[in-house]
Every structure is written in structure tokens, then in C-alpha cells.
Amino acid sequence: MIEILTLLILLIPFSVFIFNSIVLRNLISDKSEIPGIVNSISIGISFIFALIALFNVGDFSSSISFTWINLNDVDITFSFLVDPLTAIMLVVVSGVSFLVQIYSIGYMHGDKSFCRYFSYMALFTGSMLGLVMSRNILQLFIFWELVGVSSYLLIGFWHERKSAAAAAKKAFIMTRLGDFGFLFSIIYLFNVNSDLLEIPALYNAILNNEISTNVATILSLGFLVGAIGKSAQFPLHNWLPDAMEGPTSVSALIHSATMVTAGVFLIARLFPLFQNSDIMILVAIIGALTSFIAATMALTTTDIKRVLAYSTISQLGYMFMALGLGAYTAAVFHLFTHAFFKAGLFLSAGSVHHAAGTFNMKYMGGLKSKMKYTYYSMTICALSLSGLFPLSGFWSKDEIVLSGYLHGGYIGYICMIIGLLVAFLTSFYMFRAISLTFLGEFRGGGDKESEDLKSKNLPVPETVEHVHLEESPRYMIYPIVLLSFFAIFIGYLVNPVFSNLLFIDKHLFGVFLEKSLEVFHYHGAHEFNFSIALVSTFISITGILFGINIYRQKIEIEKSSFISAINNFLDKKYYMDVLYEKIFVRNVFYEIICAGSEWIDKNIFDGINVGLSKLVGRLSLSSLKLQDGQIHTYSLAMVVTGVISVFILVILG
């Protein structure tokens, strides 16, 4: 039963991709909504099948296997694994994607490439579903790359815009840097034992102490580099804010359920390997550092989508930090809750852009009265992201902070403090954004921004459009409202900390998820800590009040030269783009790689071609000398050729 559902969950999106790309685009007009309806129904069916798989996976793992590569002693399978971790991810990916497809029908209405958009979205969803179901690490890498290609196509969807094309290339190249690490670990693992590419076989080898700590550390480092690139962690985090050049609905899917969550999933899937290595502390440090850096960068930006992008990087840092502290359940639980409220926030930002004609919050304001559904939904999702009790984000964020406290030692306590500090910063910048967007008087929107830029002889961004101050169409509103309900209830409903609330077992999510690591006797559920919860809630409320107050009182924090310098430093993203551009792109890429490639091309490849042509010319001249018309010369040549032929035949036997 689950085996058949597993195949259908994956095959449906890929079938829709092929159908839209080959059949529909040649049969319908560009303005037809049929591709969006086909996508929504199909991925909705995948979501229903994913729910059935979730409720039936129970205490066992189901797998499907086909022989893929059979060469001498090497036998590699194309196989799928459905265990509790996979089942949870299938629901998240298909569920959020289903709502994004519905939203996209309204958001992309009238776009000249409507059918192409939905083809790419089906491919993107199918690739992520294939990634989370993979039982084989090599197969996982193939779907990993498909996710990267899909994101490249969608980030650069409006490729006629130079900024979109550049953002797509930046995302593709920076994530490929991480993929070298992933590929290295696959090759190294293949060299150790090709059978260990199968995840269950790898688990058994770890359980039986067949993999040394040194080997586990080398493998984990490569996989970590891949995860850092995909999940936009320091120092490969710069690509994600620029990825906002794609449609907002694409951003919602990338930031909530696909692409960036792949890195977190990879570490969670290979968690026993990481635990057996010496790099767990490194994972926690990278996560904590990224979480803080991204949260500070969100403080100064005025682009609402970039605020959300930085918050994604920061929250992914939370997940990495939790995994590094050994809090496997807390990390996956936060991934689960984060998917719903982050999708809601991005879709709300798209709704705001639909009305205001801009993503620049300086030109928004006063939208609360015009867009009540969007306002209340976005505020609820922002409260959940801020970790306010009792919304979904509170329960998962609180578990991560608690994991730092329970881990102990200076690493654990530092991570706990950073977690609380980031909670304050998150609350602050999210309610700064809510205030600038919805409160006060309307400040002109896209029309005013366009006018101001033209008066300064500055180019007008192609995302700036005319103002339409009204609520978004129902296709866009229904998914946003539904996601806001999930942002309120889903966190506690799936993982209650008290016994038998609404007949739901205590720590249901954690107990279910831990069955994926049952052979390792992993138990990650912790009792609710009121002290940590009170401190966390107080910090979140303080951040919210600061964010609203600074807007209401119009505090001019930039008047201080010191604050202005910090503001500029954060606005320049710690000058990391400049650093990469000057050192890596210009010096390393242009000076070393490009110059080296040019030298090799001229001196080796061209040299070989020139050398061969000269050799042929000289041989031709030599042969001309032999053809002198003298019979004795030809006789001598025949004798020499005959002797050489006999000699070769004797040697060859």
C-alpha cells in the first residue's frame, strides 16, 4: 500500500511537469488558468497520499528498490525509503506546495509565461519529494541537483530582467560550491564501501562500529559543506537574499518547504553519522553565527521580501544549531512549524505588493484598513515567527533554546544566549516591518517610488508597479488565511507538552520522529521548562514592543554617527558581497582560474593542434622525398616494410 503511494506521490508532479511542458503549452492560450488548476489538483492529490503515508507508516519503514547500476561487484539501487522523517517531510513539501500552487493562479494571472511557470513549479516540487524519499545517497544527490536546477529556473523566471538573471546565476554558482563537498563525501564513501551509499546499510555500519570516528568526520565535513550551501549558512549565505528576484510565490516555496530546507534534512537524515564524528560543535557554531548575522542584517533593510529572506537564513541557523547540539527532534520540529508561518509571510508579502505596487516598506503604510485579511494573517504569522506563546513558533523555538540549556558547557550556554538574543531581534525586525507596512498613513506605493526615483535620475526597479489599494483575489487570500491558522495551532496540536490534550499523546511529534533513529535508542523529547519559556516569551514581547514603538515615535536612530556607521555596515551585509567580488571573483576567478584556463588553451590545446599540423606537414615533405621516381628506392622501401612486418608478427606470436 505505502509502496504504491510512495511512487504516486513522486510520479504525479513529474508527470504534470511533462504534461504542462509538452502538451498543454501547445494547446492553450497564455492567459488560460488550466496549468494552475492542473498543478493544484495534482499536487493536492500528492498531499492526500502523503497524509495517508504519514498515518500508515507507523512503527516500521517502507522501502522500494530497483537495481540501477550493476557493474562487477558494484550494485547501486534506485530506491525509496518512507520512515517517520520522510513521511513528515512529504506532508510539509506537498502541503505547502499545494497552497502555493493555488495562490499562484491569482498571483501569476496575466503573465505571458503562465504555463512555463507551473511546469517549473511541478518540477521543483517533484525534485524535493524525490530528495526526501531517497534511500540511496547517490540518488539523493541527483534529486539534490534537480532541486538546484529548478530553483535556478524559477529565481531567473523573468530572465529578461538583468537582476533576475544575475540572481539566478549567483544562487546556482554559490550552491554548487557547497555541492563539491557533498560530491567529495559520496566519492569517499564509495571508496570506503559502495554498499554504504544505502542509508540503512550506513546506519547498520555505524551501529556496529564499522566506521571509525576519523572516517565519519571526513564524510560529515563534506556533507556539511553541501548543507551549508543549500541552506544558505555562513559563509555561503549571500545568494538567498538576492533570490528574491523570482516571483514571490517561488520565494514562499523555496524558503518554507523546498531548497533551503534540503540542507537541514540532509544532516537530519545522516544524523547518526554526524553524531559519530567530531564536528557536531562546528555545526552548532555555524548555525548560531549564521542565525545572529542574518538577524542583524534584517534590522536595516527596507525591502519586505529581504526582511523575510534574512529571517529564513536566521531560522535555518536555529535548526543547524539544534542539530549541532544533538537536538534532532527540536530541529525537525522547527523545520515543520517554520514551513507554515514562513510560507504565510511570503504569500502575504506578495499580496501587499499586489496592492501597493512595491516591496519597499518606505512607500507602504496604512494598508491595514484596505487589506484586513492580509494584515491579520501576516501579523499572526509574524507573531509565530517571533516565538510568542502559545503560537506554533513558540513551541519549536523554545525546544531549541532549551536544548542549549540542557546541553550545558560553554557551547550550550552560548547557543542558548544567542538563541534568546536572536528571538529578540526577530521580534523587533518583524514588527518594524508590520508597522511600516500596515500602520499609519499610506505613503504612495509604487507610483510614489517611481516618481521619486525618476526625479533623481535613478533607474526604476521592474518590480515597481501601479497602486491597486484593495484586498487580493480569493485565490491568493484563502491559502494565506489557512496558513495563518496553522501558524496558531499546528505546533501544539502535533507535539503537546501536557498529557492527553484533545486526546493527543504527549510529545506525539517527537515520539513519532524518533522511530527513524529507533535502532540508535535516540530519545530527544524534553519536559517543558517554565523558566526558559517565561524568559523566552518576555524577550519576544519586548522585541515586539520595541519594533512597534520605534515606528510610532519615529525615533531617528540614524542621527548618531555611531549608529549610522553600524546601520551602513549592516546594510552592506557585513561587506561580504564586496569581499567575495574583490577577492574571489576578481582575483581568484578572473586572475587565476580564467587566466590559467587561457594559458592552458593557448599553450596546451592550441599547441597540440599546431604541433600536429606541423608534424603532418613534415611527414608529407618526407614522403615526397621518398617518391623520387627511382625503382631501387621503392624496392628498398618494400624490403624495409616487409622486415618490420615480419618482426612485429614474430613478437606478437
Secondary structure, 3 states (H helix, E strand, C coil): CHHHHHHHHHHHHHHHHHHHHHHHHHCCCCCCCHHHHHHHHHHHHHHHHHHHHHHHCCCCCEEEEEEEEEECCEEEEEEEEECHHHHHHHHHHHHHHHHHHHHHHHHCCCCCCHHHHHHHHHHHHHHHHHHHHECEHHHHHHHHHHHHHHHHHHHCCCCCCHHHHHHHHHHHHHHHHHHHHHHHHHHHHHHHCHHHHEHHHHHHHHHCCCCCHHHHHHHHHHHHHHHHHHCCCCCCCCHHHHHHHCCHHHHHHHHHCCCHHHHHHHHHHCHHHHHCCCCHHHHHHHHHHHHHHHHHHCCCCCEHHHHHHHHHHHHHHHHHHHHHCCCHHHHHHHHHHHHHHHHHHHHHHHHHHHHHCCCEHHHCCCCCCCCHHHHHHHHHHHHHHCCCCCCHHHHHHHHHHHHHHHHCHHHHHHHHHHHHHHHHHHHHHHHHHHHHHHCCCCCCHHHHHHHHHHHCCCCCCCCCCCCCCCCCCHHHHHHHHHHHHHHHHHHHHHCCCCCCECCECCCHHHHHHHHHHHHHCCCCCCCCCHHHHHHHHHHHHHHHHHHHHHHHCCCCHHHCHHHHHHHHHHHCHHHHHHHHHHHHHHHHHHHHHHHHHHHHHHHHHHHHHHHHHHHHHHHHHHHHHHCCCCHHHHHHHHHHHHHHHHHHHHHHC
